Structures are given as structure tokens and as C-alpha cells.
Amino acid sequence: MSEVEENRAVVRRWIETFNNPYTPQTEVDVLAPGFITHVPWLPGPLDLKAWTQFTAAFVEAFPDLRLTVEDIFSGGNMVAARVAFQGTHRGEFQGIPPTGKEVAFSSIEIDRMVDGKVAEHWFEMDLLGLMGQLGAIPEPEHSEEANPT
């Protein structure tokens, strides 16, 4: 297996650690020392400890979370994946009490690999879509005036 294929396999394995049951040891196994991640709505890059807290809160809120790799691409030391998420909101998330609602949303993830481990991670998730499904964002109003016929 080439280095590019190995990198792709490591990222796929990491993404699938979130499938019920969550296996945090796999994260430890695939993340490089000095790992950092970039999450757009959080301040600055997160180190491994902060990332672990972030993922733990996500798993608590959506304990049956399932991730599916829809597409995965790699070149050199970079791997990109399009990921589908599905789960049930059973714990508090971003201040929203459990709703019991089933949700489905997606992310685009890009990883920089060093020596077969993820050293840097960029995570773009459809947070707006997720918050809408949880009822945290009101539906846009539609009126006859807005849509003249």
C-alpha cells in the first residue's frame, strides 16, 4: 500500500471511531503528537486536550452518532473527506437541552498527515443545518408578498 493510500486509510479509520460505540483510543492511536485542529466557530486552533473535550461533548449530545465517509481524496500528505453524520439529540448541545430529534448533517474535513498520523485537522461542519434541525433557528417566514405570482 502506498503512503497516500495508508494516509487515506488512517483518516477513514479515525472518522469511523465515532460510530456507536465511540472508541476514543482510536483517536489517540491516529493523532500525532502536537495535533491541532481548526473549527470555524471556536476560537483559535484546538490542541489535543481541547479537541478531546469537544468530541466528548458531541458524543454526549449524540450518543448514537454514526459517521459515513461519502468521499475521500488524498494527495501527498493531505487527505480530504466528505462525511455524513446521523444521530439522535439525547444530551445538551451548545446550550440546547435534548430534543430527541434525529438529525443528519455533513462536514468537509481536511487532514495534514505526518508519519502516518493526523497532525493538523480542518473541520467545516453544517452547523446551521444542525441547529435548524434542533429548532434553535427559526424557519424563514414565507408570505404571499415575498413570492408574487
Order of alpha helices (4+ residues) and beta strands (2+ residues): alpha-alpha-beta-beta-alpha-beta-beta-beta-beta-alpha
